[in-house]
């Protein structure tokens, strides 16, 4: 699928590639490229004909090509084996995975395989493609992963662009396909920080466990013994279960989806936690917060880890419009000196803008928030210093003080 003809990129793209950024964004230069197919390997050149890099094409996407190397190369078995082995060695050498068998094995641009991720769930692997250019190489990738990882099975889960519409139409039930090996029947129990979680490799937009929060959940477990915890946007209850395992006095989990809360209860069960000692509330977080305030409820720790936008019409949350309002409402339920833990995975919002949202929320809520810790995603989600988009997760721990 190689193409020996050079593909001209504009001076801004040349500058970004030479600085180490792996994306070629569609512009007036790329519109002049010859027609081609997703997966074509092309040589990028500047207007003088000087070689800039080798990239894989994805003509239908805004990111029309992703740079694989600053040198001429072929996307063959030898090149792919080198990249995969580097990713595996990084996890083996530099990550503390004791009590964990669910983690990210390949993190796209962070492992120099842009547009491609691979997650390990116990003995199975899950490939996700954020770039259509990788589709022609799925067979080769599967073979290389078998060699280095020895899985029992390998799944592929596509990353659709319009997840909101897909979830609303409920066409997301069977989102994965088995590429190779043994299928998983039903949900699979995996370990994270010594805690059990159920994941679904076959259905849904996600597996039920966001691996990038692993280290943050471990941190939460060190803070919550004997406390009353409120977990908003609980999803399948990962933060809730972590808190309960760490002897939180009571955990209240809120999510708009009753099926996800049922999944959360199952996660409590497989950890031999009595879900009846805790609380599960199905409803929009805004409405629930107001109801809890009217009831006079208060909490020592409140966790807010919402999606970038809600995929259900029952919730009106979006990060850019909803964070400050949620902070204001939640702060009324938090005891003086309590912890407000807020998180966002919206890549387009940087840390400074996110802190401004927290500031607005504190002002609306009539309190002071003092940040004591600011982290991002777990270490198995590395990113190059030349790719700031790779640092997408913002996880902020603040202490509330009465104004």
Residue pairs with C-beta under 8 A, 6 or more apart in sequence:
1 37
1 39
1 40
1 41
1 75
1 136
2 40
2 41
2 74
3 36
3 40
3 41
3 42
3 43
4 43
5 34
5 42
5 43
6 42
6 43
6 44
6 45
6 49
6 51
7 30
7 33
7 34
7 42
7 43
7 44
7 45
7 55
7 65
8 29
8 32
8 33
8 45
8 46
8 47
9 17
9 24
9 29
9 30
9 44
9 45
9 46
9 52
10 27
10 28
10 29
10 47
11 46
11 47
12 27
13 24
13 25
13 27
13 29
13 44
14 46
14 52
16 23
17 24
17 44
17 52
17 53
17 67
17 70
18 52
19 386
20 384
20 385
20 386
20 387
21 67
21 386
21 387
22 66
22 67
22 109
22 114
22 384
22 387
23 63
23 65
23 66
23 67
23 114
24 30
24 44
24 55
24 63
24 64
24 65
24 66
24 67
25 62
25 63
25 64
26 61
26 62
26 63
26 64
30 64
30 65
33 59
33 64
35 59
36 42
36 57
36 59
37 57
37 59
38 57
38 58
38 59
38 60
38 132
38 133
38 135
38 136
39 56
39 57
39 132
39 133
39 134
39 135
39 136
39 137
40 56
40 57
40 133
41 54
41 55
41 56
41 57
41 68
41 74
41 75
42 54
42 55
42 56
42 57
42 65
43 51
43 53
43 54
43 72
44 51
44 52
44 53
44 54
44 55
44 65
44 67
45 51
45 52
46 52
51 72
52 70
53 67
53 68
53 69
53 70
53 71
54 67
54 68
54 69
54 70
54 71
54 72
54 73
55 65
55 66
55 67
55 68
56 65
56 66
56 68
56 75
56 114
56 115
56 131
56 133
56 134
57 64
57 65
57 133
58 64
58 65
58 66
58 115
58 131
58 132
58 133
60 132
61 131
61 132
63 115
63 131
65 133
66 109
66 114
66 115
66 131
66 133
67 114
68 75
68 79
68 112
68 114
73 79
75 137
77 140
77 143
77 144
80 137
80 140
80 141
80 144
81 144
81 147
81 148
83 111
83 112
83 113
84 106
84 113
84 144
84 145
84 148
85 148
86 111
86 112
87 105
87 106
87 107
87 111
87 113
87 118
88 105
88 148
88 149
90 111
90 382
91 97
91 103
91 105
91 380
94 379
95 103
95 379
95 380
97 103
98 194
99 191
99 192
99 193
99 194
99 195
100 191
100 192
100 193
100 194
100 214
101 120
101 121
101 122
101 190
101 191
102 119
102 120
102 121
102 122
102 190
102 191
102 192
102 197
102 199
102 209
102 211
102 214
103 119
103 120
103 211
103 214
103 378
103 380
104 117
104 118
104 119
104 120
104 211
104 212
104 378
104 380
104 381
105 118
105 119
105 120
105 125
105 149
105 380
106 113
106 116
106 117
106 118
107 117
107 380
107 381
107 382
107 383
107 390
108 114
108 115
108 116
108 117
108 130
109 115
109 383
109 384
109 387
109 389
109 390
110 381
110 382
110 383
110 384
110 387
110 390
111 382
112 384
114 131
115 129
115 130
115 131
115 133
115 134
116 127
116 128
116 129
116 130
116 131
116 134
116 141
117 127
117 128
117 130
118 125
118 126
118 127
118 128
118 145
119 125
119 126
119 128
119 207
119 211
120 126
120 149
120 151
121 188
121 190
121 199
121 201
121 207
122 188
122 189
122 190
122 191
123 151
123 152
123 153
124 151
124 152
124 153
124 154
124 155
124 181
124 184
124 188
124 201
125 145
125 149
125 151
125 153
125 154
125 155
126 154
126 155
126 156
126 157
126 176
126 201
126 207
127 138
127 141
127 142
127 145
127 154
127 155
127 156
127 157
127 179
128 156
128 157
128 158
128 159
129 135
129 138
129 156
129 158
129 159
130 159
134 141
138 156
138 179
142 154
142 179
142 180
145 151
145 154
146 154
146 180
146 181
151 181
152 181
152 182
153 178
153 180
153 181
153 182
153 183
153 184
154 178
154 179
154 180
154 181
155 176
155 177
155 178
155 179
155 201
155 202
156 176
156 177
156 179
157 175
157 176
157 201
157 207
158 175
160 166
160 205
163 172
163 205
163 311
164 309
164 311
166 172
166 205
166 311
167 205
167 311
167 312
168 311
168 312
168 313
172 203
172 204
172 205
173 203
173 204
174 202
174 203
175 203
175 204
175 205
176 201
176 202
176 203
183 202
184 201
184 202
186 200
187 198
187 199
187 200
187 208
187 266
188 198
188 199
188 200
188 201
189 196
189 197
189 198
189 270
190 196
190 197
190 198
190 199
190 209
191 197
192 209
192 211
192 214
192 217
192 238
193 214
193 217
193 218
193 221
193 242
195 217
195 241
195 242
195 245
195 271
196 267
196 270
196 271
197 208
197 209
197 236
197 238
197 241
197 267
197 270
198 208
198 236
198 263
198 266
198 267
198 270
199 207
199 208
199 209
200 207
200 208
201 207
205 311
208 235
208 236
208 263
209 236
209 238
210 235
210 238
211 378
211 380
211 381
212 345
212 377
212 378
212 381
212 393
213 238
213 239
213 305
213 343
213 377
213 378
213 393
213 395
214 378
214 380
215 375
215 378
215 379
216 343
216 375
216 378
216 395
217 238
217 239
217 242
218 242
219 373
219 375
219 397
220 239
220 242
220 243
220 246
220 301
220 303
220 341
221 242
221 243
221 245
221 246
222 246
223 301
223 339
224 243
224 246
224 247
224 248
224 300
224 301
225 246
225 247
225 248
226 247
226 248
226 249
227 243
227 248
227 249
227 299
227 300
227 301
228 248
228 249
228 250
228 252
228 298
228 299
228 300
228 301
229 240
229 243
229 248
229 250
229 251
229 252
229 299
229 300
229 301
229 302
229 303
230 251
230 252
230 254
230 292
230 299
230 301
230 302
230 303
230 330
230 333
231 237
231 239
231 240
231 243
231 251
231 252
231 253
231 254
231 302
231 303
231 305
232 254
232 285
232 288
232 289
232 302
232 303
232 304
232 305
232 306
232 326
232 330
233 254
233 255
233 285
233 304
233 305
233 306
233 307
233 317
234 240
234 253
234 254
234 255
234 260
234 261
234 264
234 280
235 255
235 257
235 260
235 264
235 305
236 260
236 263
236 264
236 267
237 253
237 260
237 261
237 263
237 264
237 265
237 267
237 268
238 267
239 303
239 305
240 251
240 253
240 264
240 267
240 268
240 278
241 264
241 267
241 268
241 271
241 273
243 251
243 301
243 303
244 251
244 268
244 271
244 273
244 278
245 271
245 273
248 301
250 277
250 278
250 279
251 278
251 279
252 278
252 279
252 280
252 281
252 299
253 261
253 264
253 278
253 279
253 280
253 281
254 281
254 282
254 283
254 285
254 288
255 261
255 264
255 282
256 282
256 283
256 284
256 285
256 310
256 312
256 314
256 315
257 282
257 312
258 282
261 280
261 282
264 280
265 275
265 280
268 274
268 275
268 278
269 275
281 288
283 291
284 314
284 315
284 316
285 306
285 315
285 317
285 326
286 316
286 317
286 322
286 325
286 326
286 329
289 326
289 329
289 330
289 332
289 333
290 329
292 333
293 329
293 332
293 333
297 333
298 333
298 334
298 335
299 333
299 334
299 335
299 338
300 334
300 335
300 338
300 339
301 338
301 339
301 341
302 330
302 333
302 334
302 338
302 339
302 340
302 341
303 341
303 343
304 326
304 327
304 330
304 340
304 341
304 342
304 343
305 341
305 342
305 343
306 317
306 319
306 322
306 323
306 326
306 343
306 344
307 317
307 345
308 318
308 319
308 344
308 345
308 346
309 317
309 318
309 319
310 316
310 317
310 318
316 322
317 326
319 344
319 346
319 349
319 357
320 346
320 349
323 342
323 344
323 354
323 357
323 358
323 361
324 357
324 358
324 360
324 361
324 364
325 361
325 364
326 361
327 340
327 342
327 357
327 358
327 360
327 361
327 362
327 364
327 365
327 369
328 361
328 362
328 364
328 365
329 365
330 340
330 365
331 340
331 361
331 362
331 365
331 366
331 367
331 369
331 400
332 365
334 340
334 367
334 400
335 400
336 400
336 401
336 402
337 399
337 400
337 401
338 399
338 400
339 397
339 398
339 399
339 400
340 369
340 397
340 398
340 399
340 400
341 395
341 396
341 397
341 398
342 358
342 395
342 396
342 398
343 393
343 394
343 395
343 396
344 354
344 393
344 394
345 392
345 393
345 394
346 392
347 389
347 392
349 394
351 374
351 394
354 394
354 396
355 371
355 396
358 369
358 396
358 398
359 369
361 369
362 368
362 369
366 403
367 400
367 401
367 402
367 403
368 400
368 401
368 402
368 403
369 398
369 399
369 400
369 401
370 398
370 399
370 401
371 396
371 397
371 398
372 397
372 398
372 399
373 396
373 397
374 394
374 395
374 396
374 397
375 395
376 391
376 392
376 393
376 394
376 395
377 391
377 392
377 393
381 390
381 393
382 390
383 389
383 390
383 391
384 390
